[in-house]
């Protein structure tokens, strides 16, 4: 379907947690109320931004899934120091990308409205390889990239 939201399907939940702790945030996408996805464990509710032609919620692996067109639609969670990642942490999500070529942001935390930009971390697909990047206090990046690329 041309123009439909089909770049990513996020299923089950996105959860952020520190090692050996309960999740700091979790979004299941089972329910959308007034363009808001409720955080199931905290107060980091996500607001749906942008427009989409087509269905936003679809059957997922467990519960419902969110269809995102990476160019037109996003879920934005307001800044919270609770979501800063320090020491050991876990980011967990299930995705089914419709396209793996190019650069596809999955999750990022930061603020691009300031100069210099304040970006803490990124989880993305780059030409089929999963990449996680952390920005250090000196402005340099540390990246971890999978060796093999997924292809379709």
C-alpha positions in Angstrom: 0.0 0.0 0.0 1.7 3.2 -1.2 2.1 5.8 1.6 1.3 3.3 4.3 3.4 3.1 7.5 5.6 0.2 6.8 9.3 1.0 7.5 9.2 -0.7 11.0 6.9 -2.8 13.0 7.7 -2.6 16.7 6.1 -5.5 18.5 5.6 -6.6 22.1 7.5 -3.9 24.0 10.4 -1.6 24.2 12.0 -1.8 27.6 14.9 0.1 29.2 16.4 -1.2 32.4 19.5 -1.1 34.4 21.2 -4.4 35.1 19.6 -6.5 37.8 16.8 -4.0 38.2 13.1 -3.8 37.2 12.5 -2.0 33.9 12.7 1.8 33.9 10.2 2.1 31.1 8.1 -0.3 28.9 5.8 0.4 26.0 3.7 -2.5 24.8 1.7 -0.7 22.0 -1.4 -2.6 23.0 -3.3 0.6 23.4 -3.3 4.1 21.9 -5.3 6.7 23.7 -5.3 10.3 22.3 -2.0 9.7 20.5 -0.3 8.5 23.7 1.3 5.2 24.4 1.4 4.6 28.2 4.6 3.6 29.9 3.6 0.3 31.6 6.0 0.7 34.6 6.7 4.4 35.0 5.7 7.9 33.8 7.6 8.1 30.5 4.6 8.1 28.3 5.2 8.3 24.5 3.4 10.7 22.2 2.7 9.7 18.6 3.9 12.4 16.3 3.3 12.7 12.5 0.7 11.3 10.3 0.2 8.0 8.6 -2.0 6.6 5.9 -3.1 3.2 7.0 -3.3 1.2 10.2 -1.0 2.1 13.0 -1.6 -0.9 15.3 -1.4 -4.4 14.0 -1.2 -7.9 15.4 2.3 -8.6 16.9 4.1 -11.5 18.3 2.6 -10.9 21.7 -0.2 -8.4 21.8 -0.2 -5.5 19.3 2.5 -4.0 17.3 3.1 -0.4 16.0 3.8 0.3 12.4 6.2 3.2 11.9 7.2 5.0 8.7 10.6 6.1 9.7 10.3 9.3 7.7 6.9 10.4 8.8 6.0 9.0 12.1 7.6 8.6 15.5 6.9 8.1 19.2 8.5 10.8 21.3 9.1 10.4 25.1 9.9 13.6 27.0 13.4 13.8 28.6 13.7 12.0 31.9 17.0 11.5 33.8 15.5 8.1 34.8 16.1 7.0 31.1 19.8 8.0 31.2 21.9 4.8 30.7 24.8 4.4 33.2 26.9 1.4 33.9 25.2 -1.8 32.9 21.8 -1.6 31.1 19.5 -3.4 28.7 17.5 -2.1 25.8 15.1 -4.6 24.5 12.8 -4.4 21.4 11.4 -6.6 18.7 11.3 -5.1 15.2 10.5 -6.3 11.8 11.9 -3.8 9.3 10.4 -3.6 5.9 13.7 -2.2 4.6 17.2 -2.7 5.9 19.2 -0.6 3.5 20.4 2.8 4.6 20.1 4.2 8.1 17.1 3.2 10.2 16.8 4.7 13.7 15.2 2.3 16.2 15.7 4.2 19.5 17.7 7.3 20.4 17.9 9.6 23.4 18.9 13.1 23.1 18.1 16.7 22.3 19.0 18.2 18.9 17.4 21.6 19.7 20.6 22.6 21.5 24.0 23.5 20.2 26.0 21.4 20.6 23.5 18.6 20.3 22.9 16.5 23.4 22.7 12.9 22.3 23.3 10.1 24.7 22.6 7.0 22.7 21.4 5.5 19.5 20.2 2.0 18.5 19.8 1.7 14.7 20.1 -0.4 11.6 22.8 0.7 9.2 22.7 -1.2 5.9 21.4 -4.3 7.7 23.8 -4.2 10.6 22.6 -3.5 14.2 24.5 -0.6 15.7 24.5 0.8 19.2 26.3 4.2 19.8 27.0 6.1 22.9 28.2 9.7 22.9 30.9 10.4 25.5 31.2 13.6 27.4 34.0 14.8 25.2 31.7 14.6 22.2 33.2 11.5 20.6 31.2 8.4 19.8 31.8 4.8 20.9 30.0 2.3 18.6 29.3 -1.4 18.6 28.2 -3.0 15.3 27.2 -6.5 14.5 29.6 -8.3 12.1 27.0 -9.7 9.8 24.2 -7.8 8.1 20.6 -9.0 7.8 19.3 -8.9 4.2 15.9 -9.4 2.7 
